[in-house]
Each structure stands twice: as structure tokens, then as C-alpha cells.
Amino acid sequence: MLNKIRLVPAVKSWSKESLAGNHGLALAMRGLIHYLLSQIPMDELRPLRISERLAANMAFVESHIRQSASNSEIARHIGSSMSTMLRQYQRELGLTPQTYLRQKRIEKACTLLHDPDRNIKQIAEETGFCDRYHFSRAFKNLQGITPLQYRRKFIA
């Protein structure tokens, strides 16, 4: 897949300005996205069915990525007890709220790591980690590599 990405013209010199008027590049990117999506096995594309209440709670968690939110704060947001909220997360997502929050933080970090102007410390702060060391440990636990290794591997 990385080879396919490298075939897209001017992939190393993307900027908002260069993408704005470049219809050929936009079409190439659409083709690449279509190709990548077509490689996902159908059994992995089953829709995630979650309750409205949990969806609202998940949106709350995602909007508070920079802040530390305790389970009691998350439960209070949906107006339920902590044990009910924990059971709901486990039943519908198979995760705890804190694991879900950590995953969302790491997803955001992966996006931010594509920006070479941001250093690891800045990304750690923007994703709600207390310091870059804690961020690096959490990142490695979920991704299997450190943020710096991720940056070198995927942003060559």
C-alpha cells in the first residue's frame, strides 16, 4: 500500500495550496482511497451498533481528548451511574471508557505525527498526555512502535 501511495504525484510536497487546485492529484487520492477501502475484508465492515446514549457519551469523550476525564465524569455526562456506564461500554464496545479515550488519543496522535513541524512533546500535550514519556509508552502499547518509529516508518 505504501508503494501505491508513493506513486501518487508530488506526495512529498503536499500543502493545502497545492491540493486546492490540483484536480489530477485529487482524483489520484480518490482512487487510492477507493483501492485501500476495497482491500478491507467484508466481514470487518459490519456496522457498529451502539445506543444513542453511548454515541453521545463517546462524542463527549472524543471532544475532551486533551483533558483527563474520570469514569465518574464520563458517567455524569450521560446521567447514569458509573457501574451502568461501565457495563454499557463493555457490552457495546468491548472496552472500558478509559481504554476508549486512550485509543482516541492515540488515533489523534497518529494524525498529528504526519505533521513534521510538531514535535513529540507538542503532540503529547495536544492529545492529553501528562508528558512525552507517558505518551510514548501508551503509544507503543497500542501501536507496537514508538511515536518516533511511527513517524519514520510512515512519513518517509
C-alpha positions as CSV (number, residue, x, y, z in Angstrom):
1,M,0.0,0.0,0.0
2,L,2.9,2.4,0.8
3,N,4.2,1.8,-2.8
4,K,0.8,2.8,-4.1
5,I,0.9,6.0,-2.1
6,R,4.4,6.8,-3.4
7,L,3.0,6.5,-6.9
8,V,0.7,9.5,-6.3
9,P,2.4,12.5,-7.9
10,A,4.1,15.1,-5.6
11,V,3.2,13.1,-2.5
12,K,6.2,14.6,-0.6
13,S,5.3,18.2,-1.3
14,W,1.6,18.3,-0.3
15,S,0.3,21.5,1.2
16,K,-3.2,23.0,1.4
17,E,-2.3,25.3,-1.5
18,S,-1.0,22.5,-3.8
19,L,-4.1,20.3,-3.1
20,A,-6.6,23.1,-3.6
21,G,-6.4,23.4,-7.4
22,N,-4.8,20.2,-8.4
23,H,-7.7,18.1,-9.8
24,G,-5.3,15.3,-11.0
25,L,-3.9,14.9,-7.5
26,A,-7.4,14.9,-6.0
27,L,-8.5,12.1,-8.5
28,A,-5.4,10.1,-7.7
29,M,-6.1,10.4,-4.0
30,R,-9.8,9.3,-4.5
31,G,-8.5,6.3,-6.5
32,L,-6.1,5.4,-3.7
33,I,-8.7,5.7,-1.0
34,H,-11.1,3.6,-3.1
35,Y,-8.4,1.0,-3.6
36,L,-7.4,0.9,0.1
37,L,-11.1,0.6,1.2
38,S,-11.6,-2.2,-1.3
39,Q,-8.9,-4.2,0.4
40,I,-10.7,-4.4,3.7
41,P,-12.4,-7.8,4.2
42,M,-16.2,-7.6,4.1
43,D,-16.6,-9.3,7.5
44,E,-14.7,-6.4,9.1
45,L,-17.1,-3.8,7.6
46,R,-20.1,-4.9,9.7
47,P,-21.7,-1.8,11.1
48,L,-21.2,-1.0,14.8
49,R,-24.5,-0.8,16.5
50,I,-24.4,1.3,19.6
51,S,-27.1,3.0,21.6
52,E,-27.8,6.8,21.2
53,R,-26.8,7.3,24.8
54,L,-23.4,5.7,24.3
55,A,-22.9,7.5,21.0
56,A,-23.5,10.8,22.8
57,N,-21.1,9.7,25.5
58,M,-18.4,8.7,23.0
59,A,-18.7,12.1,21.4
60,F,-18.2,13.7,24.8
61,V,-15.1,11.6,25.4
62,E,-13.7,12.5,21.9
63,S,-14.3,16.2,22.5
64,H,-12.3,16.0,25.7
65,I,-9.2,14.3,24.4
66,R,-6.9,17.0,25.8
67,Q,-8.4,16.8,29.3
68,S,-8.3,13.9,31.7
69,A,-11.9,12.7,32.3
70,S,-12.6,10.3,35.1
71,N,-15.1,7.5,34.7
72,S,-17.4,9.3,37.1
73,E,-17.2,12.5,35.0
74,I,-18.0,10.5,31.9
75,A,-20.9,8.7,33.6
76,R,-22.2,12.0,34.9
77,H,-22.3,13.4,31.3
78,I,-24.9,10.7,30.3
79,G,-26.7,10.9,33.6
80,S,-26.1,7.3,34.7
81,S,-24.2,5.6,37.4
82,M,-20.6,4.7,36.9
83,S,-21.4,0.9,37.0
84,T,-24.2,1.3,34.4
85,M,-21.9,3.3,32.1
86,L,-19.0,0.8,32.5
87,R,-21.4,-2.1,31.7
88,Q,-22.7,-0.2,28.6
89,Y,-19.2,0.4,27.3
90,Q,-18.2,-3.2,27.9
91,R,-21.3,-4.6,26.3
92,E,-21.5,-2.3,23.3
93,L,-17.8,-1.6,22.6
94,G,-15.9,-4.4,24.5
95,L,-13.8,-1.6,26.1
96,T,-13.6,0.5,29.2
97,P,-14.2,4.2,28.8
98,Q,-10.6,4.9,29.7
99,T,-9.4,2.4,27.1
100,Y,-11.7,4.1,24.5
101,L,-10.3,7.5,25.5
102,R,-6.7,6.3,25.2
103,Q,-7.4,4.8,21.7
104,K,-8.9,8.0,20.5
105,R,-5.9,9.9,21.9
106,I,-3.5,7.6,20.0
107,E,-5.6,7.9,16.8
108,K,-5.3,11.7,17.0
109,A,-1.6,11.4,17.7
110,C,-1.1,9.3,14.6
111,T,-2.7,12.1,12.6
112,L,-0.6,14.7,14.3
113,L,2.6,12.7,13.7
114,H,2.2,13.3,10.0
115,D,3.0,17.0,10.6
116,P,6.8,17.3,10.7
117,D,6.5,20.8,12.3
118,R,5.1,19.2,15.5
119,N,7.5,17.6,17.9
120,I,6.6,14.6,20.2
121,K,6.2,16.8,23.3
122,Q,3.7,19.1,21.5
123,I,1.7,16.0,20.3
124,A,1.7,14.6,23.8
125,E,0.2,17.8,25.1
126,E,-2.3,18.1,22.3
127,T,-3.6,14.6,23.0
128,G,-3.9,14.9,26.7
129,F,-0.9,13.0,28.0
130,C,1.0,14.4,31.0
131,D,4.4,14.2,29.3
132,R,6.1,12.7,26.3
133,Y,7.3,9.7,28.2
134,H,3.8,8.6,29.2
135,F,2.6,9.3,25.7
136,S,5.4,7.2,24.2
137,R,4.6,4.3,26.5
138,A,0.9,4.4,25.7
139,F,1.6,4.8,22.0
140,K,3.9,1.8,22.0
141,N,1.4,-0.3,23.9
142,L,-1.3,0.3,21.3
143,Q,0.7,0.6,18.1
144,G,3.6,-1.7,18.8
145,I,6.2,1.0,18.0
146,T,7.2,4.3,19.5
147,P,5.9,7.6,18.1
148,L,9.3,8.4,16.6
149,Q,9.4,5.0,14.9
150,Y,5.9,5.5,13.6
151,R,6.9,8.9,12.2
152,R,10.0,7.4,10.5
153,K,8.1,4.4,9.1
154,F,5.0,6.2,7.7
155,I,6.3,9.7,7.0
156,A,9.4,8.8,4.9
